[in-house]
Amino acid sequence: MATGITVVCRFADGGWGYLQNADVTTGFAGEEIQTSNATNALNQTAGNSVGSAFQDRVVTHAGMKVVTQNADSATYLWCYFKGPDGKVICPIQGGGGTMAEVPKLYKPVRMSSGVQCWGAWQAAGDSATLVASLTICCSDGTCDVFGSTQVDATSTELVNKDSFGVGDALANKTAMHYWGIYPSTLGINENLGGVSTLWVEGPAGEIKALIPPGDGGYRQQDSVGPSVSIPFRIQQNDKAYGNADT
């Protein structure tokens, strides 16, 4: 069964854009989500990166939804606009197949050549070895996404797409908005031998943030989970972890 990711974009000029990749490989790596026009139903050209398709237009709201054919287990892991330099410009919130919101972005994003939209998903399951993800938006506008496949009852670090931890990627920045995802059907700590949140700790082990993860839309498919908005300072050698026990 194929699993597709759809992204709906709302522009500052009042227009809309529709993106879809109808067969995205599961996992933290994700794939690009380009413009789509199935059965020529929409007045737009298919198969283009979002920046090229909508040059100079500013996206103010966007939402991602993930759907598996004839199943309801597909869950949101992460979604974002990516710049020509490969860096995350701004995350896009999302959920499962019946997710019905188009949330306001944490900052407007101007479209230009080289800007792409990427997304990732995973099937929900009763497992301690799923991928956990953590999205962080900082006060200076910097954003990044971290993740890793968890190991049962073992602290496992979350790293970004370039294999950098939170401290190496975002040193000396202040995290302003952040949310975690762990798509377990019964929670990240079902058997109570692990930790019921993701967390960020300093080099001496001090706890800097506890982030209760959402399930990516498995149970509340029509709702985007809110971010945590309690600022904390990120320093070199800080690390983010999960410790699943399900």
C-alpha positions in Angstrom: 0.0 0.0 0.0 1.3 3.4 -0.9 1.4 6.2 1.6 1.1 9.8 0.5 1.8 13.2 2.1 -0.3 16.2 1.2 0.6 19.8 2.2 -1.8 22.7 1.9 -0.3 26.2 1.7 -2.0 29.6 2.2 -0.4 32.7 0.8 -0.4 36.2 2.1 -2.1 37.4 -1.1 -5.0 35.1 -0.3 -4.2 32.3 -2.7 -3.6 28.7 -2.1 -1.1 26.0 -3.2 -1.6 22.2 -3.1 1.4 19.8 -2.8 1.4 16.0 -2.8 3.7 13.0 -3.0 1.6 10.0 -3.4 4.2 7.4 -2.4 6.6 8.5 0.3 9.1 6.0 1.8 8.6 5.6 5.5 11.3 6.8 8.0 13.0 9.9 9.4 14.8 10.7 6.1 11.5 11.9 4.4 11.0 13.0 0.8 10.2 16.1 -1.2 6.5 17.1 -1.5 5.9 18.8 -4.9 2.9 20.5 -6.5 0.2 18.1 -7.6 -2.8 18.1 -9.9 -4.5 14.7 -9.9 -7.0 14.3 -12.7 -6.4 18.0 -13.6 -8.8 19.1 -10.9 -6.8 22.2 -9.8 -5.6 25.2 -11.7 -1.9 24.6 -11.1 1.0 22.7 -12.7 2.1 19.4 -11.2 5.6 18.2 -10.4 7.4 21.4 -9.3 9.2 22.3 -6.1 7.1 24.7 -4.1 9.7 27.6 -4.4 9.8 27.4 -8.2 6.0 27.0 -8.5 5.1 30.0 -6.4 8.0 32.3 -6.7 7.9 35.6 -4.6 4.7 34.5 -2.9 4.8 34.4 1.0 3.3 31.3 2.8 1.7 32.3 6.1 -0.2 29.1 6.9 0.4 25.4 6.0 -0.7 22.0 7.2 0.6 18.5 6.4 -1.5 15.3 6.4 -0.4 11.7 5.7 -2.7 9.0 4.3 -2.0 5.3 3.7 -4.3 3.6 1.2 -7.1 1.7 2.9 -5.6 2.1 6.3 -5.5 4.6 9.2 -2.1 3.9 10.8 0.0 6.5 9.0 1.3 9.3 11.3 3.1 12.6 10.9 6.8 12.6 11.9 7.8 16.0 10.6 7.4 18.5 7.7 9.2 21.7 6.8 10.2 24.2 4.1 13.9 23.7 3.3 16.2 26.4 1.8 18.6 26.0 -1.1 21.4 25.6 1.5 19.6 22.5 2.8 18.7 24.1 6.1 15.3 24.0 7.7 13.5 27.3 7.1 10.3 26.7 9.0 8.4 23.6 10.2 4.9 22.7 9.2 2.6 21.1 11.7 0.4 18.1 10.7 -1.3 14.9 11.5 -3.1 11.8 10.2 -5.5 11.3 7.3 -8.4 13.3 8.8 -6.3 16.2 10.0 -8.4 19.3 9.2 -6.3 22.3 10.2 -4.1 24.8 8.3 -2.0 26.2 11.1 -0.3 29.6 11.1 3.5 29.1 10.5 5.9 30.2 13.2 7.3 32.7 10.6 6.2 33.6 7.1 8.3 32.0 4.3 8.9 33.7 1.0 9.1 31.3 -2.0 12.1 31.4 -4.3 14.0 29.0 -6.5 15.6 26.3 -4.4 13.0 26.3 -1.7 11.4 22.9 -1.2 8.9 21.2 1.0 9.8 17.9 2.7 7.9 15.6 4.9 8.2 12.3 6.7 5.8 9.7 8.2 5.7 6.4 10.1 3.1 3.8 10.7 1.8 3.8 14.3 2.5 0.6 16.3 2.7 -0.9 19.8 6.5 -0.8 19.8 9.4 0.6 21.6 11.5 0.8 18.5 9.7 3.4 16.4 11.3 6.7 15.3 10.9 9.6 17.7 11.1 13.2 16.3 11.6 16.6 17.9 11.0 19.9 16.2 12.6 23.1 17.6 12.0 26.7 16.6 14.4 29.3 18.2 14.0 33.0 19.0 16.3 34.1 16.2 14.1 32.2 13.6 16.4 29.2 13.3 14.6 25.8 13.2 15.6 22.2 13.1 14.3 18.7 13.4 15.9 15.8 15.3 15.1 12.1 15.4 16.2 8.5 15.9 14.9 5.0 16.0 14.4 4.2 19.7 15.8 1.2 21.6 13.7 -0.5 24.1 14.2 0.9 27.6 17.5 2.5 26.5 18.2 6.3 26.3 18.7 7.1 22.6 19.9 10.4 21.3 17.9 12.4 18.7 20.0 13.9 15.9 19.2 16.0 12.8 19.5 15.1 9.2 23.2 15.9 9.3 23.7 13.7 12.4 24.2 16.7 14.7 22.7 16.7 18.2 20.7 19.6 19.6 23.7 21.4 21.2 25.9 21.1 18.1 23.2 22.3 15.7 21.6 25.1 17.9 24.3 26.2 20.3 23.8 29.5 22.1 20.2 29.8 20.8 16.9 30.0 22.8 14.3 27.4 22.0 10.9 29.1 21.9 8.5 26.5 20.4 9.0 22.8 20.3 7.1 19.5 20.0 7.8 15.8 20.0 6.3 12.9 18.2 6.3 9.2 19.1 3.6 7.3 17.1 3.0 4.4 19.5 -0.6 3.2 19.8 -0.3 2.9 23.6 2.2 5.7 24.4 6.0 6.0 24.6 6.1 4.5 28.1 3.3 1.9 28.1 5.1 -0.5 30.5 6.5 2.3 32.7 10.1 1.2 32.5 11.1 4.1 30.4 10.4 7.9 30.3 7.1 9.3 29.3 8.6 12.3 27.6 11.4 13.2 25.3 13.9 15.5 27.0 16.9 17.8 26.5 19.7 17.7 29.0 23.0 19.5 29.5 26.5 18.0 29.6 26.3 17.4 33.3 22.9 15.6 32.9 20.8 18.5 34.1 17.2 18.5 32.6 16.6 21.5 30.5 13.3 20.6 28.9 10.7 17.8 29.1 8.6 17.4 26.0 5.6 15.1 26.1 5.3 13.6 22.6 2.2 13.5 20.5 1.3 10.4 18.5 1.5 12.1 15.1 -2.2 11.9 14.5 -3.0 8.3 15.3 -5.7 8.9 17.9 -6.6 12.5 17.3 -6.3 12.6 13.6 -8.3 15.8 13.1 -6.2 17.9 15.5 -2.7 19.4 15.4 -1.0 19.0 18.8 0.1 22.4 20.3 3.8 23.1 20.7 5.5 23.7 24.1 6.3 27.4 24.5 8.5 27.4 27.6 11.8 29.0 26.5 15.1 27.4 27.4 18.7 28.2 26.4 20.6 25.6 24.3 24.3 25.3 24.9 27.1 23.3 23.2 27.0 19.6 24.1 23.3 19.7 25.0 21.5 16.5 23.8 17.9 15.4 23.3 16.9 11.8 24.2 14.0 9.4 24.2 13.6 6.2 26.3 10.7 4.1 25.1 9.2 1.2 26.9 6.1 -0.2 25.2 
